[in-house]
Amino acid sequence: MFDLREHKDLIHSLVAEADKNDTNWEWSVESIDQMNARIRWGYLEYCEQPNPFFVIELEDTGDGCWICTRDENGDQLTSDIVEDKEIPDLNTPIDEAIKVMFRNIVNTAHNCY
């Protein structure tokens, strides 16, 4: 099984880059555990959202692992296959999947809010 804690340096660097490029709102890593990385965005705090985070989440499917992003309401934004034993041609390396998920979060933040 995959563990997001093993990719904390990548996640922190992606968030730091987003923070540097966003002149209006602060980005930071709230927490990283085995299955979830919670990413705080200042605009959601400003709007007084009770849960001002985007989440990168791993899901153990039993036959592999999927990765997805969730918004502040817990709604899924996008997903990808990290490992699937039945359809290995669709597997995405975990580092690349994390980068894609984070780009989706940033694009959602800038286009939807």
C-alpha positions in Angstrom: 0.0 0.0 0.0 1.1 3.6 -0.6 1.7 6.1 2.1 1.5 9.9 1.5 3.9 10.5 4.4 6.6 9.0 2.1 5.9 11.9 -0.3 5.7 14.8 2.2 8.7 16.6 0.7 7.0 16.6 -2.7 3.7 17.8 -1.3 5.4 20.5 0.8 7.3 21.7 -2.3 4.1 21.8 -4.5 2.3 23.8 -1.8 5.2 26.2 -1.3 5.3 26.9 -5.0 1.5 27.5 -5.1 2.0 29.9 -2.1 4.8 31.8 -3.9 2.6 32.1 -7.0 -0.6 33.2 -5.3 -0.2 36.9 -4.3 -3.6 37.1 -2.7 -4.0 34.0 -0.5 -1.7 31.8 1.6 -1.3 28.0 0.9 0.0 25.7 3.5 0.1 22.0 4.5 -2.2 21.4 7.4 -1.4 17.7 7.8 -0.2 14.6 6.0 -1.0 11.1 7.2 -0.9 7.7 5.4 -4.0 8.3 3.4 -4.7 12.1 3.4 -2.9 15.3 2.8 -4.9 18.3 4.0 -4.0 21.6 2.2 -5.2 24.9 3.6 -6.0 27.8 1.3 -6.4 31.2 2.8 -9.4 32.2 0.7 -11.5 29.4 2.2 -10.6 30.7 5.7 -11.5 34.2 4.6 -14.9 32.9 3.5 -15.2 31.3 7.0 -15.6 27.8 5.6 -15.7 25.4 8.6 -13.3 23.1 6.7 -10.9 25.4 4.8 -9.0 22.6 3.2 -8.5 20.7 0.0 -7.6 17.1 0.4 -5.5 14.6 -1.5 -6.7 11.2 -0.6 -5.6 7.7 -1.2 -8.2 4.9 -1.4 -7.3 1.2 -1.0 -9.6 -0.5 -3.5 -8.7 -4.1 -2.5 -7.2 -4.6 -6.0 -4.9 -1.5 -5.8 -5.0 2.1 -5.0 -6.7 5.2 -6.3 -5.9 8.8 -5.6 -8.4 11.7 -5.6 -8.8 15.3 -4.6 -11.7 16.7 -2.5 -12.9 20.2 -2.0 -13.7 21.9 1.3 -17.2 20.2 1.3 -15.6 16.7 0.8 -16.9 16.6 -2.8 -14.5 14.7 -5.2 -12.9 16.9 -7.8 -10.8 14.4 -9.7 -9.3 11.0 -9.4 -6.6 8.7 -10.9 -5.4 5.1 -10.7 -2.1 4.7 -8.9 -2.2 0.9 -8.9 -4.8 -1.5 -10.2 -3.9 -5.2 -10.5 -6.6 -5.8 -13.1 -5.8 -2.9 -15.4 -2.1 -2.2 -14.9 -1.8 -0.2 -18.1 -3.7 2.6 -16.5 -1.4 2.9 -13.4 0.1 6.3 -12.8 3.4 6.6 -10.7 2.5 8.0 -7.3 4.7 11.1 -7.6 3.1 12.0 -10.9 -0.4 11.4 -9.6 0.3 13.7 -6.6 1.5 16.4 -9.0 -1.6 16.0 -11.2 -4.0 16.1 -8.1 -2.3 19.2 -6.7 -2.5 21.0 -10.1 -6.2 20.2 -10.1 -6.6 21.7 -6.7 -4.8 24.9 -7.7 -6.8 25.2 -11.0 -10.1 24.6 -9.0 -9.1 27.3 -6.5 -8.3 29.9 -9.2 -11.2 29.1 -11.5 -14.1 28.4 -9.2 -13.7 30.8 -6.3 
